[in-house]
Amino acid sequence: MRSIIVIVVLVLSLISCKEFQTETFTASDKDLSARNAIADSVSIDFSTELLTTYDLSWKNKGLDTISVALYDSLLANDIALSILDTAYTVSVSSKNDTSYAIFSGTESDITVYIGDYMELRLVDQNGDTRLPDDKSWDLAAIYENLNGVTSTSYDIKSRYVFKALPQKTIFQFLRNDQVEVGKYSFKLIINQ
């Protein structure tokens, strides 16, 4: 009887060793390059303006009535973001919690990484807003993004995936409650 128990224990231990072998996981090259770009001290300065800077009548209007004119105004004033290897440092107005920029690329699927807790939506030509298709992270990417001693020292705090971008896309950046009071800029990079 004892020999049967010993044999069963040995067989189980051999089987379990294969199942619990150490595996290594790494973040995707896209996630790693975005983290490195946002952590880098080199960035491109980029400013957004209040909507009323372009047209005072837009103060109390809905996006559905001004989206085409807003896109044209942002384009004319070169308030455009594109896919680059270098991150942008985006400055936003202290007078408003919402900022806008256009996407100047032709890619249909993009991932936007932000170094702060900003919400990001897309606005199409009809003024309809669209939420990201995905905001999740792989566990390996979260681990790789930890750049310090504690879990609060992430370089990237927001990650948004958009698929099938509409033509003439407008980015809508919204400050949320997690953004530090008095902070009016954040780093951003867009990858394909």
NORMOBEL-V55228 format. One record per pair of residues at least 4 apart in sequence whose C-alpha atoms are under 6 Angstrom apart, sorted by the first residue. I is the first residue (numbers start at 0). J is the second residue. D is the distance in whole Angstrom. If there is no record, write none. Layout:
I_J_D / I_J_D
//
This chain:
11_15_6 / 24_139_6 / 25_139_5 / 26_139_5 / 26_140_4 / 28_32_6 / 35_39_6 / 36_85_6 / 36_86_6 / 37_86_6 / 38_154_6 / 42_85_6 / 42_86_5 / 42_87_5 / 43_87_5 / 43_88_6 / 44_87_6 / 44_88_5 / 45_88_6 / 45_89_5 / 46_89_6 / 46_90_5 / 47_91_5 / 51_55_4 / 51_58_6 / 62_66_5 / 62_126_5 / 63_125_5 / 63_126_4 / 65_69_6 / 66_124_6 / 66_126_5 / 67_124_6 / 73_78_5 / 78_100_5 / 79_100_6 / 79_101_5 / 79_102_6 / 79_103_6 / 80_102_5 / 80_103_6 / 81_102_6 / 81_103_5 / 81_104_6 / 82_189_5 / 82_190_6 / 86_187_5 / 86_188_5 / 87_186_5 / 87_187_5 / 88_185_6 / 88_186_4 / 89_184_5 / 89_185_5 / 90_183_6 / 90_184_4 / 91_183_5 / 91_184_6 / 96_173_6 / 96_174_5 / 97_172_6 / 97_173_5 / 98_171_6 / 98_172_5 / 99_170_6 / 99_171_5 / 100_169_6 / 100_170_5 / 101_168_6 / 101_169_4 / 101_170_6 / 102_168_6 / 107_163_5 / 107_164_5 / 108_161_6 / 108_162_4 / 108_163_6 / 109_160_6 / 109_161_5 / 109_190_6 / 109_191_5 / 110_159_6 / 110_160_4 / 110_189_6 / 110_190_5 / 111_158_6 / 111_159_5 / 111_188_6 / 111_189_5 / 112_157_6 / 112_158_5 / 112_187_6 / 112_188_5 / 113_155_6 / 113_157_5 / 113_186_6 / 113_187_4 / 114_154_6 / 114_155_4 / 114_156_5 / 114_185_6 / 114_186_5 / 115_156_5 / 115_185_6 / 116_156_6 / 116_157_6 / 116_177_6 / 116_178_6 / 117_173_6 / 117_174_5 / 118_172_6 / 118_173_5 / 119_171_6 / 119_172_5 / 120_129_6 / 120_130_5 / 120_170_6 / 120_171_5 / 121_128_5 / 121_129_5 / 121_169_6 / 121_170_5 / 121_171_6 / 122_126_6 / 122_127_6 / 122_128_4 / 122_169_5 / 123_127_6 / 123_168_6 / 131_159_6 / 131_160_6 / 131_161_5 / 132_160_6 / 132_161_5 / 133_159_6 / 133_160_5 / 134_158_6 / 134_159_5 / 140_144_6 / 144_153_6 / 145_153_5 / 147_152_6
//
